[in-house]
Amino acid sequence: MSKALLAAFSDAITLPNGPDAPSLSRIKTELLSGLTVALALVPEAVAFAFVAGVHPLVGLYAAFIVGLITALIGGRPGMISGATGALAVVMVALVAQHGVEYLFATVVLMGVMQIGAGIFRLGKFIRLVPHPVMLGFVNGLAIVIFLAQLSQFQVPGTGEAGAHGMVGGEWLSGWPLVMMLALVALTMAIIWATPKLTQAIPAPLAGIGIVAAIVIGFGIDVPRVGDLASIQGGLPSFHIPMVPLTWETLEIIFPYALILAAIGLIESLLTLNLVGEITGKRGGASQECVAQGVANTVTGFFGGMGGCAMIGQSMINVKSGGRTRLAGVAAALFLLAFIMVASPAIEQIPLAALVGVMFMVVIGTFAWQSLMILRRVPLTDAFVIILVTAVTVYSDLATAVVVGVIVSALAYAWNNATRIHAKTYTTPEGAKVYQVQGPLFFGSVEGFTELFHPENDPQLIVVDFADSRVVDQSALTAIEAMAAKYQALGKSLQLRHLSRDCHRLLSRAGQLIVDSDDDPDYQIAVDYNVRTGQLGAGH
């Protein structure tokens, strides 16, 4: 694995020659974008480490390792991964009950699960997430990012929280609050104005740099990164999780690993789709699953808390011009440099500048057009958008997406269930023909059954499925039940225009089918004779 990572790293930092070689301007943009992302990673990695109940360096090492590996081999260049709040809130119970070593073991198992998901190409199922769920996802996550920044407007707490450097306690008030808000507003104004003046430097980096220079130069007393915690440390070292290799240990960590793997993949794949829409790229879901799995497996062996894609930092990178793997690699390496050699300088950066950057991310992430279309889209879609947004804010992303997909699927099933109907007519020979229209599946079998009136029908009944499709076992059971009713009355039933797919389903259902190789799709006429209980090639 180390050789593969080294090869990927070489590919990421080796720039092509010839006409496809990037310009110095592009390289500069990628590096500056990476620097901006690294600055934004610091306070969040520290904050999420506190949420999980571990040392700040555990979060920072996770941000470095996960960010580096996913940048090298991930499915979407431009994405940024690291320690996230969605995972931290799950980890806190495990750490509190069993300690940090069990967390490291869980992260390793989580990574193995994610690699398995990539190998078996489970990432493709992210395409089943409807667009209203995506809108709710980005809106909810934008709100979560916004709410996460509000803790920076609190006075550093005391007691246990203060001992860990966490921000807590009372809200800022008076002049400190005014100064904090003013610096946040100044940062946002600089980010808004910079692209109109120059493209030489990413706007978020300009905002951070100018505001930091003002605060440090004039000695303004406002909260800084160092007030959260010291970020000074060395290189992460290899460390095998110190847990007993027993069945009991697996019983403890497996449920947490499964939940973390699912949350991490859902957030990463949704972010992959979002970044893909902005950059015009598609695919890479399975590759991203493997990359996330490899990153978390390695992180667990180097004292990190694991992670997944970060939509906020990904948006910073993309909006700053980062489009290649170089930006993600640079972000990870800059973060490591902060930890090892530049921590005194980084700790002097005012939190207001980073809050301003994240507020601009919130504005850019929130799907404002979704507010305009709520009255124009179907009521179910509007409900799903609002529901997923609310559940993302009040619970977690994975739950919100699952709930949204379930509601959307139920709504889709109901709509299709109500579509089934039949046109009827009588042939010159006296046979009654039912032309079934609409899909026949578990949701529509009741409506399908109500279409027929065996007692009042003539001796020969033809059911034509040219405009329908038999989908599942419930549909087959409904057909068999209908046939049984006609059989009880001594009447004959013919089933026509059943597709090859339907033939295969009927074969699996144990029906006796006489088929020929030259039967075209959706042009097959199959007769079901209720007197003999057999299916045969028809007209």
N, C-alpha and C positions, 0 to 999 in steps of 0.2 A: 504493500500500500504506500510506503514511503517513497518508492521509486515513481509510482504513478503520480503522487502529489508533486514531487520534484519536477517531473516532466510537464505536468500541467502548469506549474509555476513558471517554468522556462518558457512555455508557450505564451503565457499571459504577459510576461515582461519583454519577450523578444518581439520586436516590431518588424513587420514585413518590409521587404525591399521592393523596389520597382514602382510602377504607377499606383499600386494600392497602398504604398507606405503612408502612414498618417503624418500630417504636418506637425511641426513643432507647436503650433497653436493648439492642435487637437490634444497633443500629449500634455501641454500645460493645463488645458481645461480639465482633462481627466484627473491630473494630480491635485489641482486645486479643489475639484469637486470631492475627491477622496479626503482631503484635509478638512473640508467643511463637515463632511459626514462624521469624521473621527471626533471632531469637537462636539458634535451633537450626541455622539454615542456615550460620552463620558458620564454626564449626569443621569441618563436613563439607566445605564448599566449599574451604576451605584445604587440608584433608587430601587431597581428591581431586585438587586441582591438583598437590600434591607427587607423588602416585601417577603422574600423567600426565607429570611432569617439566617443569612450566611454573610461571610466577610465580603466587603466591597470588591476585593481582588478576585473573588470567585465569579462575580458578575463580569468584571473587566476581562478576565482571561477567557470567559465564554464568548464575549463579544469579539475578542481578537481571533480565537481559533475558529469559531463558527463562521465569522465574517470572512476570514482568509480562505478556508476550504470551499465554502459555497461560491465565493468569487472566482475561484480557480476552476471548479468543475460543475457549477450549478447550471440549471436549465435556462436561465435568462440573464445575460450580461446586463448590468445596471442595477440588479437587485442587491439589497443590503440585508444581511442577517446578523443576528446577535441575541443577547439576552432580552426577553420580552416579558411584559407584565402578564400576558395570558398564560404563560407557563409558570411564572413565579407564584401566582395565587394557588396553583395546584400543589406546588412544591412545599409550601409553608407547613402544611399538616405533616408531611413526611419528615421534614427536618425537625419539627418540634417533637415528634414522637420517637424517632429512631436515630437522629443525628445526620450530620453532613455526609458521612461515608456511605450511608444508604442512598443518599441523593446521587452521589457519583455513580454507584452501581446501577441505579435506576436510569440515569442518563445514558449509560452504555447500552442497557437493554432497549431503551427507547430508540437509540440509533440503529440497533440491529433490526428492530421492527420496521423502521422507516426504509432501511435498505431492502428488506423483503418486499415492502410495498412497491418500491421502484422496480425490483427485479420482475415481479408479477404484474407490472404495469397497471397498478391500481390508481395511479394518478389520473388516468384518462377519465375516471368517473367524476372528476371535477366539472366536466362539461355538462353534467346533469344539474348543476346549480343554475337556476333561472336568473334572468337579468334583474328582476325585482329584488331577489335575494342579494345580488351583487350591489345594487344601489343601497339597500339597507345596511349591508356590510360596511361600505365605505363611509356612509353617514354615521353609523354607530361608532366606527373606529375613530372618525374625526372628533366626535364628541368625547370619546374616551381619552384621546390625546390631549384635548383641551382641558378636561377635568384633571388629568395627571399633572398639568402645569400649575394648577392652582395651589398645590402644596408649597410651591416656591414663594408664595405670598404669606407664609406663616413664619412666626418667630421660631428660631431653633428651640426645640423642646428640652425638657430636663428629664431626670430619672433615667430609666433604661433606654428610652428612645434617644435622649441626648447623649448618652454614653456611646451609642453607636453612630453618632453623627447624623441621625435622621432629622429631617425637617418636620417639626410638629409644634403643638402648643397653640398659642393665640395667633389670630390674624394680625398682620401688620396694620398699623393705623397712623394717622397723622402724617408728618413729613416723610418718614421712611416709606410709607405706602405711596405717597405722591411721587417720590423720586423713583421708586421701582416701576410704577406705571409709566412715568415719563421716559425712562430708558427703554422699556418694552416698546412704547409707541415710536421712539426714535429708531430703534432697530427695524421695526416693521416699515417705517417710512424709507429708510435707507435701502432695504431689500426691494421695495416697490420702485424706487427711483433709479437704482443702479443700472438695470437693463436699458433704461432710456438714455443713459449717459455713456455707458461703455459695456462691451461684452468681454473685456480682457480679464475680468475676475468674477467668479460666481457671486451673485447678489447676497446669499446668506453669509458667505465668508466676509464680504465687505461690511455687512451689518455687525457681525461679531467683532471684527477687527477695529472698526471705528469706535464703537461703543466701549470696547475694552480699553482702547487707548485713552478715551475721555475719562473713564472711571479711574484708571491707574494713574494717569497724568495729573488729575486734579485731586486724587486721594479721596474720592467720594465713598462714603461709608454705606455700602449696600451689600447684600448677601452675594457670596462668590462660590465658585465650585468647591474650594477648599473648606467651606462651611459644611458641606455634605459629609465629606470624609477625605482622608489623605488617599491619593491614588498611587502613591509611590510603591514600587515593587520591582521584582526582577523577572527573568524569563520563567514562564510556567515550566514546572518539572514533572517528569513522568511519575505517576503515582497509581498503583493498583488499589482500588477501593478495599478498605480493610473491613470486610464483612465476611461472616462465615459462609462457606460454599455449601449451603444446606437447602433442603426443600422449603423449610420455613422461611428462609430469606427470600426465595423466589415468590412465595405466597405474599410476602410483604410488598416487594417492589413491582411485581407484575401488574397489578391494577393501576398503579401510578404510571408505570412505563407506557401502558396501553393508552391511557387518557392523554398523557403528554405527547405521545407519538401522533395521535389523532388530531389534537389541537394544533401541534406544530405543522403537520402536513396541510391541514385545512387552511390555516393562516398563510402558509407559504405559497400554496397553489392559487389561492385567491389573489394574493399579491402578485404572483407571476402573471396571472391574467390581466390584472390592472396595469402593471408595467408594460405588458405586451400591447395593450390598447394604445398606450402613449407612444411607444417606440415602434409600433407596427410589426412586432414579431409574434410568432405563433409557435406552439409546440413546446417540447422540453419538459412536460410534466413528470414523466418517469425519471428523467435525468435529474430533475430537481429533488425528487424523493430520495434518490440514491445519494445525492450530494448532502442533503440535510442529514441523512442517516450516517454517512461517513463522518461528517462534522461533529455530530453529537457523540458518536462512539469515541472518536479521538478526544473530544472535550472531557468526557467522563474519566479518561485516563490521565488527564493533565489538570485536574482540580477545577474544572469549570462547571457551571450550573446548566449547561445546555442552552439551546435557543432555537430560533426559527427566523423566517423573514420578518423584517420590520417595515411596515408600510410607511411610517413617518420618515425614517432615514432613507428609504428607497425613493420617496418623493423628493426629498432634498437632493439626492444624487441626480435623479433624472432632470429635475428642474434646473440644477446647476450645470447641466451639460454632460453628465457622466453617461456614457453609452457602451463602454467596453468593460472587459474584466479588469483592466488596469485601474479604474477608479475604485472598485471594490478591494482589490489587493492593496492599493495605496492607503485606503481608509484603515484597513487592518494593521498595516505596518506603522502608520502614523499613530494609531492607538497604542501599539506596543512601545513606540518611542516616547509617548507621553508617560507611560507607566515607568519606564526605565530611566529616562534622562530629563524629561521636560516637565515633570510633575509640579515643581515650584511655580513655573510660569502658567501652566494650565489652571492651577488652583486659584490663580488671581483673576480669571475671567469672570465677569459678573454674570450671575444667573439670569438677570434680566435680558441679556443679549440672547442667550439660548432659548429663553421663554419666547422672546419675540420671533425667533426663527421658527419655533414649533407652532406658534399662533399662525404664521403665514402658511405653514404646512397644513394646518387645520382648514384655513380658507381655501387652499388649493385642492384639498382632498375631498371636502364635502361636496356631494353631487347636488349643487344648487338647482339644477334643472329638474331634479326629482320633485321639488316643491311646486314647480309650475305644471308638471304633468299629472299630479295626483288626481285632478278632476277629470282628466281626459282619458286616463287608462282605465281598464276594467276595475271594478270595485275590489275584486280579489287581489289584483296586483298592487293596488294602493294599500290595501290592508297588510300585505306581505312586506312591503317596503317599511311601513311604520312598525310592524311587529318585529322584524329583524333588527331594525335600529334600536328599539327599546330593549330587546333581550341582550343585544351586544353590550349596551351600556350597563344594564342592571345584573347581568349574569356573566357570560363569556362568549367569545366568538364561536367556538365549536357548537355550543348549545344553540346559539342564534341561527347558525347556518342549517343545522339539522332540523330545527323547528320550521324554518322558512321553506326548506325543501319538502318536508312532510306536508305542510299546508298547501304548497303549490301543487304537489302530486295529488293530494286529495281533491283539490279544486279541478285539476285536469281530468281526473277520473270521473268526477261528478258531471263535468261538461260532456264528456264522451258517453257517459251512461245515459244521459238524456237525449242523445242524438239518434239512438237506434229507433227505427220505424220501418214500416213495410208498405209497399204499394201492392194491391191485389187486383187480379182480374181472372176471368174464367175463359178458358180456351173453347174453341168450337166443339172439342171432344168432351167437354164437360169437366175438365180438370181445373182445379183452383190453384193459381200460381201466387206465391208470396215472394215479392222481390225485396229482400232484406237490405236495408241501407243503414250504414253506421257500423262501428266495430263491435264485435261480440266478445265480451270479456267479463270478468267477475262483477264489474259494476253495472253491466247492462243486461245480465241474464234475466233479472226479474222483468224488465221491460220487454225483453225478447219473448219470454214465456207468455206474456199478456197479449202478444200479437195474434196468437193462434186460438181458434175456436173449434176443436175437434168434433164436438157433438153436431155442429151445424155445417161442417165442411162436407163436400162430396166424397165419393169413393177414392178418387186419386188426388193427391196433393203434391205440388211441386214447390220446393223452397229453393230459391235462386240466390246464391251468395256473391253474384258478380260485383255488387257494390258494397260488400261487407268483407269482414276478415275475422276468421275464427282465431282467437289469440291464445287462450290458455285452457287449463283443465276445467275450470268452471264453465267455459263456453261449451266444451265437449259434453260435460255432464248435462247441461241444459238441452243440447241437441238430443242426447240419449233419452232424457226425460220426455221431451216432446214426442219422439218416436214411439216411446212406450205407450203414450196416451192414444196415439193413432192405432197402434197395434192392438190395444185392448178393445177398440171399436171395429177391428177387422178391416182397416183401411190401409192403402198403400201410400208410401212416402218416398219421394225422390229428392235427393240433395244435389244441386247442380252448381257448377263453376266454383268448386273448391280448389284453391291453389295448391301447389306442391308443398308449401309450408304447412298448409292445413292437413295435407296427406300425412306429413311426418308427425304432426301432433296427434292425428287420429291413430297412427301406427303405435305411438307411445301409449296411447290410451287403451290399447289392446283391441282395436277394431280390426276386422279382417278386410284388407284393402287389396283389390286387384288393380294394379297400376301398370302403365306401359311407359317406356322411355321417351316416347315422342309426345307425351302430354305437355302442352305448353303451360307456362305459368298463367294463372288466373283464367285459363280457358278450358279447365277440366270439368267435365260433367260426370258426376258420380251419383249413382242411384243407391238409395238405401231401401231395401225391401223389408218391411217390418215383419212379413210373414216368415222369412227365412233368417232374419237377423244378420244379413250379410251386406257388405258394400261391394258394388261391382262397377266396372267401366260403363259409362252411360253414353248419352247422345252427343 
